[in-house]
């Protein structure tokens, strides 16, 4: 097996690493806020999803998300972990469909009310790109293990 990466492979691997770290940071903020501002997420569940969630459940969800993000950070079980990250974000995106229809809406006070939805859509695209480029993800423990023990579908 060839250890040497070409300059193009190194560039691609670096790009995927930067993408992975950026997406981890994006979700990390949401996960950690579930621990720091639990009541806000209870309110979101009540208002958006019409369900009551106790504080412990919100915190457990945040802890589970942090565990997934740790696995993504080290890059192990990548197909599962990157998909879990994408599905987490897809859940958020799916709850806002009506706001995509009018991305240029302005409130009565002149504030663009739907611009974060556009950011959300761009981030969803980035998660899809991360999954599609797993084969270019060379700077991770999963890639290192794959190099050492051979191709495994779960790495």
N, C-alpha and C positions, 0 to 999 in steps of 0.2 A: 504494500500500500504506500502511495506517495505522500510523504509528510509535507512537502513543499507546496505552498499555495502560490499561484501566479499573482502578479500585481492586481489583476482584475478580480480574482477570487478574494484577495485581501480587502480590496475596496468594497466589494459586495458584502463581505462578512462584517466589516466595520459599519456599513450602512444598516444592516439588519440589527446589529448590536445597538446602535443609536436609536433605531425605531423601537426595539424591544424595551430599552431603558426609558424612553419617553412615554410609552404606553403604560409601563409599570408605574411611573410617577403619576400619570394621569389618574389611574385607578387607585393608587395608594392614597391620594388625597381624599377620595370618596370613602375608602375603607376606614381610614383613621378618623375621619369625621363621624363615622358611625359610633366610634368609641368616645369621642369628645363632645358630640352634640346629638346624643341619642334621641332626645325629644323631637328634634327637627325631622329625623327620619320616621319617627312614629307619626308625626303630623303629615308627612308626605304620603305614607301608606294609607292613612285615613282619608286624605283629600283626593289623591290620585287613584288609588286602588280600591278604596271603600272597604278597607279591612283594618282591624285593630291589631297592632303588634305590640307586645310588651317590650320593655327596655332590654331585658335579658336576651330576647330573640334578636333584636337589632344588633346588640353587641356580639352575639355569636355569629351572625352573618358577617359583621366586620372582621372578626377574628378568622373566619373561614376564608374571606377574601384576602386577608393578609398572608395566610398560609399559601394560597394559590400564587400570590405575587412573589413570595419567597422562592417557590419552585421555579417561577418564570425568571427570576433574577439569576438563579444559578443555571437555568436552562436545562432542566431535567423533566422527563415525561412531556416533552414539548408539544406533541399533537394534542394531548389532553388539556394541558395547562393553557396554551395559547387559545384553544377553542373555548375553554371555560371563561377566559378573560373576554373574548369576543361575545359570548352569550350573555355575560353579565352586562356588557354595554348595550347589546342588542335589546335587552329587556328595557333599559332606559329609553332607547330610541323608539321602541314600539309604543311606548306610552305617550308619545308626543306627535303622532301622525298629523293631527289637525293643524299643528303649528307649521308643518312643512309647506302647507298650501299657500301660506302668506308670509314668506320669510322677511318681507319688507314692512311689516306692520309697525306702526308708530303709535305709542300710547297718547292719551290726551295731554300728557305733559311733555311730549316730544321725544320720548325714549324709545329706541328700537327694541321691541319686546320679544322678538323671535330670533334674534341673531345667535344666541347660544345654541339653538337647534341646528343652525348651519355648522357650527363647530362640532356638535355631536355627530352629524352626518359625516364630516371629514374624518373624525376619529374612528368611526365605524369602518370607513374605507381603509384606514391605516391598520386596523385589526385584521381585516381580510388580507391585506398585503403581507402582514407578518406571517399569517398561516401559509400563504402561497409560497413564501420564501424560506420556509423551514430548512430546505435543502441547502440554503446559503448561510445558515446560522452556524458559523464555525467557531465563534468565541463563546462557548458555553460548555458546561460539564457534560451535557448530553452529547454534544459533538465530539468532545474528547473521548468519552466512553465509546461512542460509535467507532471512532478511529482505533481504539485499543482492542475492542472485543468484536468489532464487525457490525454490520448493519442490523439494527433491531427496529421494528416498526414503532415501538413505544418510546424510543429515544428521540 
